[in-house]
Amino acid sequence: MVQRTGYEVNMAVKIITPAYLMKKVKVKMSKSEPTTEMEKTEELTSRRSFFSVLWIGLGIVALMEFIGMVSAFLMPRKKRGSAGNLGTLIDAGSVDKFPKESVTAFIRGKFYLCRLEDGGFLAVSRKCTHLGCTVPWSEKEKKFVCPCHASAFDIRGAVISPPAPRALDVYHLYIENNIVKVDTGKRVKRSGFRTDQVVYAKKA
Ligand code: FES
């Protein structure tokens, strides 16, 4: 182990004490303090330009953040996939898979694919328009009956019995290459059933 002399210890303490450091800083500051009017003006100018640059920098950062927020808000949301996994577009299957006057539940999409007597399709929401209960299809009664307050709807989603105030909502659907596709991202409210809500497969 190296033995230090009293002088060396004293010097080491001097170096690390705050008072010593302050003294050093003061000496440095006093050395760099402007003495003439010209030096004072120069220092004032350099301080001003430093703060100007600082403010401009902060302004740019704030502007970039604002632009980022606005563009994130305005950008259209991407549809997630179309294979029927996570996306809003669901391939329900080929037209021939669904017999006329049938109702097929799509649990994940929260809708029923109803094929009407004339072969047309409707994608009907399973949410009751009264207070939002899930409405099951009764194959026996050939109607949707809400378990909460007994509202009933026909295969087209039109109200048969209140208290439901309007028909079940429908989702946009289209038929492409004989495949029925339902866009569960587009639910449409309707007061009642209209024939133009029904989608038909193009005749070959
Ligand atoms: Fe369906 Fe009330 S929630 S009838």
py3Dmol code that shows the C-alpha trace and the ligand (Angstrom):
import py3Dmol

protein = """\
ATOM      1  CA  MET A   1       0.000   0.000   0.000  1.00  0.00           C
ATOM      2  CA  VAL A   2       1.317   3.459  -0.903  1.00  0.00           C
ATOM      3  CA  GLN A   3       1.788   5.743   2.094  1.00  0.00           C
ATOM      4  CA  ARG A   4       0.924   9.412   1.404  1.00  0.00           C
ATOM      5  CA  THR A   5       2.654  12.254   3.152  1.00  0.00           C
ATOM      6  CA  GLY A   6       0.647  14.868   5.094  1.00  0.00           C
ATOM      7  CA  TYR A   7       1.262  17.377   2.317  1.00  0.00           C
ATOM      8  CA  GLU A   8      -0.189  15.023  -0.340  1.00  0.00           C
ATOM      9  CA  VAL A   9      -3.296  14.327   1.793  1.00  0.00           C
ATOM     10  CA  ASN A  10      -3.784  18.041   2.338  1.00  0.00           C
ATOM     11  CA  MET A  11      -3.539  18.701  -1.405  1.00  0.00           C
ATOM     12  CA  ALA A  12      -6.031  15.939  -2.195  1.00  0.00           C
ATOM     13  CA  VAL A  13      -8.554  17.412   0.265  1.00  0.00           C
ATOM     14  CA  LYS A  14      -8.010  20.816  -1.283  1.00  0.00           C
ATOM     15  CA  ILE A  15      -8.778  19.475  -4.698  1.00  0.00           C
ATOM     16  CA  ILE A  16     -12.069  17.842  -3.832  1.00  0.00           C
ATOM     17  CA  THR A  17     -13.572  20.362  -1.401  1.00  0.00           C
ATOM     18  CA  PRO A  18     -16.546  22.383  -2.753  1.00  0.00           C
ATOM     19  CA  ALA A  19     -15.011  25.596  -1.475  1.00  0.00           C
ATOM     20  CA  TYR A  20     -11.953  24.932  -3.515  1.00  0.00           C
ATOM     21  CA  LEU A  21     -14.041  24.235  -6.589  1.00  0.00           C
ATOM     22  CA  MET A  22     -16.127  27.393  -6.094  1.00  0.00           C
ATOM     23  CA  LYS A  23     -12.987  29.389  -5.741  1.00  0.00           C
ATOM     24  CA  LYS A  24     -11.716  27.996  -8.996  1.00  0.00           C
ATOM     25  CA  VAL A  25     -14.969  28.741 -10.766  1.00  0.00           C
ATOM     26  CA  LYS A  26     -15.068  32.287  -9.419  1.00  0.00           C
ATOM     27  CA  VAL A  27     -11.564  32.869 -10.657  1.00  0.00           C
ATOM     28  CA  LYS A  28     -12.518  31.536 -14.056  1.00  0.00           C
ATOM     29  CA  MET A  29     -15.706  33.622 -14.163  1.00  0.00           C
ATOM     30  CA  SER A  30     -13.978  36.759 -13.119  1.00  0.00           C
ATOM     31  CA  LYS A  31     -11.433  36.137 -15.822  1.00  0.00           C
ATOM     32  CA  SER A  32     -14.092  35.709 -18.467  1.00  0.00           C
ATOM     33  CA  GLU A  33     -16.331  38.586 -17.318  1.00  0.00           C
ATOM     34  CA  PRO A  34     -16.612  41.261 -19.994  1.00  0.00           C
ATOM     35  CA  THR A  35     -14.819  44.410 -19.133  1.00  0.00           C
ATOM     36  CA  THR A  36     -15.450  46.819 -21.989  1.00  0.00           C
ATOM     37  CA  GLU A  37     -18.802  47.979 -23.411  1.00  0.00           C
ATOM     38  CA  MET A  38     -18.034  46.144 -26.620  1.00  0.00           C
ATOM     39  CA  GLU A  39     -17.445  42.854 -24.793  1.00  0.00           C
ATOM     40  CA  LYS A  40     -20.663  43.331 -22.832  1.00  0.00           C
ATOM     41  CA  THR A  41     -22.614  43.925 -26.037  1.00  0.00           C
ATOM     42  CA  GLU A  42     -21.043  40.863 -27.645  1.00  0.00           C
ATOM     43  CA  GLU A  43     -21.935  38.692 -24.681  1.00  0.00           C
ATOM     44  CA  LEU A  44     -25.486  40.024 -24.654  1.00  0.00           C
ATOM     45  CA  THR A  45     -25.811  39.294 -28.359  1.00  0.00           C
ATOM     46  CA  SER A  46     -24.453  35.763 -27.983  1.00  0.00           C
ATOM     47  CA  ARG A  47     -26.867  35.076 -25.109  1.00  0.00           C
ATOM     48  CA  ARG A  48     -29.762  36.365 -27.168  1.00  0.00           C
ATOM     49  CA  SER A  49     -28.821  34.222 -30.145  1.00  0.00           C
ATOM     50  CA  PHE A  50     -28.444  31.186 -27.854  1.00  0.00           C
ATOM     51  CA  PHE A  51     -31.968  31.663 -26.512  1.00  0.00           C
ATOM     52  CA  SER A  52     -33.301  32.335 -30.005  1.00  0.00           C
ATOM     53  CA  VAL A  53     -31.844  29.036 -31.223  1.00  0.00           C
ATOM     54  CA  LEU A  54     -33.217  27.280 -28.145  1.00  0.00           C
ATOM     55  CA  TRP A  55     -36.723  28.660 -28.704  1.00  0.00           C
ATOM     56  CA  ILE A  56     -36.636  27.813 -32.402  1.00  0.00           C
ATOM     57  CA  GLY A  57     -35.541  24.252 -31.564  1.00  0.00           C
ATOM     58  CA  LEU A  58     -38.319  23.841 -28.997  1.00  0.00           C
ATOM     59  CA  GLY A  59     -40.805  25.322 -31.457  1.00  0.00           C
ATOM     60  CA  ILE A  60     -39.781  22.803 -34.141  1.00  0.00           C
ATOM     61  CA  VAL A  61     -40.109  19.889 -31.709  1.00  0.00           C
ATOM     62  CA  ALA A  62     -43.586  21.078 -30.624  1.00  0.00           C
ATOM     63  CA  LEU A  63     -44.615  21.565 -34.261  1.00  0.00           C
ATOM     64  CA  MET A  64     -43.423  18.062 -35.217  1.00  0.00           C
ATOM     65  CA  GLU A  65     -45.379  16.562 -32.328  1.00  0.00           C
ATOM     66  CA  PHE A  66     -48.480  18.499 -33.317  1.00  0.00           C
ATOM     67  CA  ILE A  67     -48.176  17.385 -36.969  1.00  0.00           C
ATOM     68  CA  GLY A  68     -47.700  13.776 -35.823  1.00  0.00           C
ATOM     69  CA  MET A  69     -50.819  13.939 -33.646  1.00  0.00           C
ATOM     70  CA  VAL A  70     -52.943  15.543 -36.347  1.00  0.00           C
ATOM     71  CA  SER A  71     -51.860  13.104 -39.061  1.00  0.00           C
ATOM     72  CA  ALA A  72     -52.438  10.108 -36.751  1.00  0.00           C
ATOM     73  CA  PHE A  73     -55.932  11.431 -36.115  1.00  0.00           C
ATOM     74  CA  LEU A  74     -56.744  12.098 -39.764  1.00  0.00           C
ATOM     75  CA  MET A  75     -55.171   8.999 -41.341  1.00  0.00           C
ATOM     76  CA  PRO A  76     -57.759   6.410 -42.306  1.00  0.00           C
ATOM     77  CA  ARG A  77     -57.502   3.262 -40.250  1.00  0.00           C
ATOM     78  CA  LYS A  78     -56.312   0.245 -42.144  1.00  0.00           C
ATOM     79  CA  LYS A  79     -58.609  -2.660 -42.473  1.00  0.00           C
ATOM     80  CA  ARG A  80     -57.076  -5.599 -40.766  1.00  0.00           C
ATOM     81  CA  GLY A  81     -56.903  -8.497 -43.167  1.00  0.00           C
ATOM     82  CA  SER A  82     -59.624 -10.045 -45.223  1.00  0.00           C
ATOM     83  CA  ALA A  83     -59.206 -13.713 -44.531  1.00  0.00           C
ATOM     84  CA  GLY A  84     -61.717 -13.690 -41.748  1.00  0.00           C
ATOM     85  CA  ASN A  85     -59.202 -13.874 -38.932  1.00  0.00           C
ATOM     86  CA  LEU A  86     -58.727 -10.482 -37.295  1.00  0.00           C
ATOM     87  CA  GLY A  87     -60.175  -8.229 -39.941  1.00  0.00           C
ATOM     88  CA  THR A  88     -63.455  -6.436 -40.319  1.00  0.00           C
ATOM     89  CA  LEU A  89     -64.066  -8.111 -43.662  1.00  0.00           C
ATOM     90  CA  ILE A  90     -65.310 -11.639 -43.240  1.00  0.00           C
ATOM     91  CA  ASP A  91     -65.522 -14.235 -45.973  1.00  0.00           C
ATOM     92  CA  ALA A  92     -68.756 -15.936 -45.068  1.00  0.00           C
ATOM     93  CA  GLY A  93     -68.462 -18.601 -47.737  1.00  0.00           C
ATOM     94  CA  SER A  94     -69.841 -19.454 -51.130  1.00  0.00           C
ATOM     95  CA  VAL A  95     -73.407 -18.508 -52.006  1.00  0.00           C
ATOM     96  CA  ASP A  96     -74.457 -22.144 -52.497  1.00  0.00           C
ATOM     97  CA  LYS A  97     -73.488 -22.970 -48.932  1.00  0.00           C
ATOM     98  CA  PHE A  98     -76.537 -21.089 -47.633  1.00  0.00           C
ATOM     99  CA  PRO A  99     -79.965 -22.557 -48.379  1.00  0.00           C
ATOM    100  CA  LYS A 100     -82.887 -20.219 -48.982  1.00  0.00           C
ATOM    101  CA  GLU A 101     -84.761 -19.175 -45.808  1.00  0.00           C
ATOM    102  CA  SER A 102     -81.767 -19.978 -43.643  1.00  0.00           C
ATOM    103  CA  VAL A 103     -80.080 -18.083 -40.831  1.00  0.00           C
ATOM    104  CA  THR A 104     -76.398 -18.738 -40.094  1.00  0.00           C
ATOM    105  CA  ALA A 105     -74.735 -17.289 -37.024  1.00  0.00           C
ATOM    106  CA  PHE A 106     -71.229 -15.812 -37.279  1.00  0.00           C
ATOM    107  CA  ILE A 107     -70.189 -15.602 -33.650  1.00  0.00           C
ATOM    108  CA  ARG A 108     -66.924 -13.765 -34.250  1.00  0.00           C
ATOM    109  CA  GLY A 109     -68.505 -11.217 -36.557  1.00  0.00           C
ATOM    110  CA  LYS A 110     -71.505 -10.785 -34.217  1.00  0.00           C
ATOM    111  CA  PHE A 111     -73.993 -11.084 -37.056  1.00  0.00           C
ATOM    112  CA  TYR A 112     -76.377 -13.512 -38.726  1.00  0.00           C
ATOM    113  CA  LEU A 113     -76.215 -14.165 -42.416  1.00  0.00           C
ATOM    114  CA  CYS A 114     -79.825 -14.450 -43.494  1.00  0.00           C
ATOM    115  CA  ARG A 115     -80.699 -15.865 -46.886  1.00  0.00           C
ATOM    116  CA  LEU A 116     -84.214 -14.898 -47.792  1.00  0.00           C
ATOM    117  CA  GLU A 117     -86.816 -16.854 -49.670  1.00  0.00           C
ATOM    118  CA  ASP A 118     -85.923 -15.159 -52.976  1.00  0.00           C
ATOM    119  CA  GLY A 119     -82.218 -16.000 -52.591  1.00  0.00           C
ATOM    120  CA  GLY A 120     -81.140 -12.520 -51.429  1.00  0.00           C
ATOM    121  CA  PHE A 121     -78.719 -11.979 -48.523  1.00  0.00           C
ATOM    122  CA  LEU A 122     -78.766  -9.758 -45.451  1.00  0.00           C
ATOM    123  CA  ALA A 123     -76.107  -9.580 -42.726  1.00  0.00           C
ATOM    124  CA  VAL A 124     -78.143  -8.794 -39.616  1.00  0.00           C
ATOM    125  CA  SER A 125     -76.645  -7.607 -36.338  1.00  0.00           C
ATOM    126  CA  ARG A 126     -77.333  -9.799 -33.322  1.00  0.00           C
ATOM    127  CA  LYS A 127     -77.689  -6.780 -31.030  1.00  0.00           C
ATOM    128  CA  CYS A 128     -81.214  -5.946 -29.990  1.00  0.00           C
ATOM    129  CA  THR A 129     -82.206  -2.368 -30.808  1.00  0.00           C
ATOM    130  CA  HIS A 130     -84.017  -2.038 -27.496  1.00  0.00           C
ATOM    131  CA  LEU A 131     -81.245  -2.299 -24.898  1.00  0.00           C
ATOM    132  CA  GLY A 132     -78.561  -4.227 -26.729  1.00  0.00           C
ATOM    133  CA  CYS A 133     -79.063  -7.839 -25.622  1.00  0.00           C
ATOM    134  CA  THR A 134     -77.884 -10.577 -27.964  1.00  0.00           C
ATOM    135  CA  VAL A 135     -80.813 -11.877 -29.920  1.00  0.00           C
ATOM    136  CA  PRO A 136     -80.869 -15.592 -30.780  1.00  0.00           C
ATOM    137  CA  TRP A 137     -82.569 -17.048 -33.836  1.00  0.00           C
ATOM    138  CA  SER A 138     -85.343 -19.517 -33.078  1.00  0.00           C
ATOM    139  CA  GLU A 139     -85.411 -22.095 -35.855  1.00  0.00           C
ATOM    140  CA  LYS A 140     -88.648 -23.469 -34.480  1.00  0.00           C
ATOM    141  CA  GLU A 141     -90.470 -20.126 -34.451  1.00  0.00           C
ATOM    142  CA  LYS A 142     -88.616 -18.792 -37.496  1.00  0.00           C
ATOM    143  CA  LYS A 143     -87.869 -15.493 -35.823  1.00  0.00           C
ATOM    144  CA  PHE A 144     -85.372 -13.718 -33.598  1.00  0.00           C
ATOM    145  CA  VAL A 145     -86.614 -13.484 -30.014  1.00  0.00           C
ATOM    146  CA  CYS A 146     -84.842 -11.276 -27.515  1.00  0.00           C
ATOM    147  CA  PRO A 147     -84.440 -12.992 -24.121  1.00  0.00           C
ATOM    148  CA  CYS A 148     -84.435  -9.676 -22.232  1.00  0.00           C
ATOM    149  CA  HIS A 149     -87.828  -8.097 -22.947  1.00  0.00           C
ATOM    150  CA  ALA A 150     -89.253 -10.410 -25.598  1.00  0.00           C
ATOM    151  CA  SER A 151     -88.860  -8.236 -28.669  1.00  0.00           C
ATOM    152  CA  ALA A 152     -89.185 -10.311 -31.824  1.00  0.00           C
ATOM    153  CA  PHE A 153     -87.823  -9.774 -35.340  1.00  0.00           C
ATOM    154  CA  ASP A 154     -88.424 -11.636 -38.567  1.00  0.00           C
ATOM    155  CA  ILE A 155     -85.727 -13.160 -40.790  1.00  0.00           C
ATOM    156  CA  ARG A 156     -85.136  -9.739 -42.382  1.00  0.00           C
ATOM    157  CA  GLY A 157     -84.581  -8.178 -38.942  1.00  0.00           C
ATOM    158  CA  ALA A 158     -87.839  -6.211 -39.037  1.00  0.00           C
ATOM    159  CA  VAL A 159     -89.694  -5.761 -35.735  1.00  0.00           C
ATOM    160  CA  ILE A 160     -92.574  -8.143 -35.136  1.00  0.00           C
ATOM    161  CA  SER A 161     -93.057  -7.367 -31.446  1.00  0.00           C
ATOM    162  CA  PRO A 162     -91.888  -4.335 -29.407  1.00  0.00           C
ATOM    163  CA  PRO A 163     -90.388  -2.884 -27.225  1.00  0.00           C
ATOM    164  CA  ALA A 164     -87.584  -2.826 -29.841  1.00  0.00           C
ATOM    165  CA  PRO A 165     -88.019   0.568 -31.517  1.00  0.00           C
ATOM    166  CA  ARG A 166     -86.549  -0.353 -34.920  1.00  0.00           C
ATOM    167  CA  ALA A 167     -85.247  -3.170 -37.079  1.00  0.00           C
ATOM    168  CA  LEU A 168     -81.982  -4.925 -36.303  1.00  0.00           C
ATOM    169  CA  ASP A 169     -78.967  -3.163 -37.797  1.00  0.00           C
ATOM    170  CA  VAL A 170     -77.374  -4.600 -40.914  1.00  0.00           C
ATOM    171  CA  TYR A 171     -73.771  -4.853 -42.073  1.00  0.00           C
ATOM    172  CA  HIS A 172     -72.537  -4.040 -45.558  1.00  0.00           C
ATOM    173  CA  LEU A 173     -72.144  -7.163 -47.619  1.00  0.00           C
ATOM    174  CA  TYR A 174     -71.219  -7.920 -51.182  1.00  0.00           C
ATOM    175  CA  ILE A 175     -70.765 -10.988 -53.309  1.00  0.00           C
ATOM    176  CA  GLU A 176     -67.528 -11.431 -55.205  1.00  0.00           C
ATOM    177  CA  ASN A 177     -66.762 -14.507 -57.322  1.00  0.00           C
ATOM    178  CA  ASN A 178     -69.777 -16.164 -55.751  1.00  0.00           C
ATOM    179  CA  ILE A 179     -68.321 -15.628 -52.243  1.00  0.00           C
ATOM    180  CA  VAL A 180     -70.344 -13.674 -49.669  1.00  0.00           C
ATOM    181  CA  LYS A 181     -68.238 -11.065 -47.879  1.00  0.00           C
ATOM    182  CA  VAL A 182     -69.432  -9.090 -44.886  1.00  0.00           C
ATOM    183  CA  ASP A 183     -67.827  -5.879 -43.711  1.00  0.00           C
ATOM    184  CA  THR A 184     -68.376  -5.867 -39.954  1.00  0.00           C
ATOM    185  CA  GLY A 185     -66.756  -2.450 -39.742  1.00  0.00           C
ATOM    186  CA  LYS A 186     -69.828  -0.911 -41.394  1.00  0.00           C
ATOM    187  CA  ARG A 187     -72.986  -1.353 -39.359  1.00  0.00           C
ATOM    188  CA  VAL A 188     -76.008   0.457 -40.696  1.00  0.00           C
ATOM    189  CA  LYS A 189     -78.965   1.554 -38.570  1.00  0.00           C
ATOM    190  CA  ARG A 190     -82.361   1.346 -40.195  1.00  0.00           C
ATOM    191  CA  SER A 191     -85.877   2.067 -39.099  1.00  0.00           C
ATOM    192  CA  GLY A 192     -87.319  -0.873 -40.994  1.00  0.00           C
ATOM    193  CA  PHE A 193     -86.732  -3.344 -43.800  1.00  0.00           C
ATOM    194  CA  ARG A 194     -86.395  -2.137 -47.382  1.00  0.00           C
ATOM    195  CA  THR A 195     -85.861  -4.294 -50.447  1.00  0.00           C
ATOM    196  CA  ASP A 196     -82.769  -2.299 -51.475  1.00  0.00           C
ATOM    197  CA  GLN A 197     -80.995  -3.631 -48.376  1.00  0.00           C
ATOM    198  CA  VAL A 198     -80.943  -7.129 -49.858  1.00  0.00           C
ATOM    199  CA  VAL A 199     -77.904  -8.256 -51.864  1.00  0.00           C
ATOM    200  CA  TYR A 200     -78.149 -10.819 -54.663  1.00  0.00           C
ATOM    201  CA  ALA A 201     -75.553 -12.929 -56.412  1.00  0.00           C
ATOM    202  CA  LYS A 202     -75.093 -12.035 -60.054  1.00  0.00           C
ATOM    203  CA  LYS A 203     -76.620 -14.566 -62.361  1.00  0.00           C
ATOM    204  CA  ALA A 204     -74.026 -16.418 -64.433  1.00  0.00           C
TER     205      ALA A 204
END
"""
ligand_1 = """\
4
FES
Fe -84.161 -6.804 -26.411
Fe -85.102 -5.324 -24.453
S -83.059 -5.681 -24.981
S -86.182 -6.445 -25.892
"""
view = py3Dmol.view(width=600, height=400)
view.addModel(protein, "pdb")
view.setStyle({"model": 0}, {"cartoon": {"style": "trace"}})
view.addModel(ligand_1, "xyz")
view.setStyle({"model": 1}, {"stick": {}})
view.zoomTo()
view.show()
